Amino acid sequence: FQTTSLTGYLRNSVSGSNQMKPILTILSFLLLFCFAQLSKQELSDIDSLEKAIENAGNDTLKVKTIMLLDDIICTIDPDRDLKLNLWVNQISSVNLKGKLSRKEKRVFLRAKGYANNNIGTYYYYTGNLDSAEIYLTIGLQTFNQLNEISAIATTYNNLSNVVSDKGDYVKAIDYLQKSVRLHEKSKNKDAM
């Protein structure tokens, strides 16, 4: 999975060993909790964002604020991260059924895409590969609607990891090749 977190680095540094996954997961979370302490500023930001979510006058502002909160807590509290992303997904899905301006539609589509990718990532790291594949596929479809090349490429990379772990190596290689081609197209060499 393409991620900048310590957890992602540890998992990506040992590939292909299903026996190592539970050990790496435990080790990653232990290291994360040892080193990832919230600063006073981050605690203050969390408190402020939670109040802003409660007082948000519209769903667009609520979704954007939840996503900001998610950025702070995603590596600290994975279960809360899951709940926040499920909430963003639900709010976005409801709003996308209504009449929206072009800008609002884009906000909710992006939020839905990223929320589904985050949910898929959570399920991947907790070993629920079927759910991971479902949510990542929804994220991929959403990013395709937006033509967000970099997000599509990253999602293909993540799907490659999921289907590889499920034993479908042909599909994994196909997804990985798509990811590389799209990263090349977007000139995102760092992600390759």
C-alpha positions, 0 to 999 in steps of 0.5 A: 500500500502506498502510504507515508505512515510508519505502519505502511513502511513496516508492512511494505518492507517485508512483502509476500509473507502471510505468516509475518502479517500478524506479527508485523501488524502487532509490531506496527501498532506497538511502534505507532503507539510508542512514537506517535504521541499527540502534541498539545496542538494536535489535541487542541486541533482535534477538540476544535475540529470536533466542535466545528463538526457539531456546528457545521451548517451544511454537509459540505463543511461537515465532510471537509472538517471530518476529513481534516480530523481524519488526517490527524487521527488516522495513524493514532486510532485506526478504529476511529479512523474507520468510523470517520470514513464510514461517516464521510462515505454515508454523508457523501452518498446521501448528498450525491443522490440530490441536486448539487452544484458542479463544485458540490458534486466534486467535493462529495465525489472526492470525499467518497473516493478517499473515504472508500480508499481509507476504509479499504486500507483499514480492512486490508491491514486488519486482514479482511481482504474481501472487504478491502477489495470492495471498498477500494474498487468503489474508490477506484470507480469514484476517482475514475468519474473525477479523472483523478489520475494520481488517485486512480494509480494509487488505488490500482497499486493498493488493489494489486496488494489485496488481490496478490494476498488473495492469490490472484497474481495475474490480476495483481500484475495487471493492477500494478502495471496500470498503476505504473503507467498512470504514475508515469502519465501523471509524472509521479515518479516518487509513487512508483 
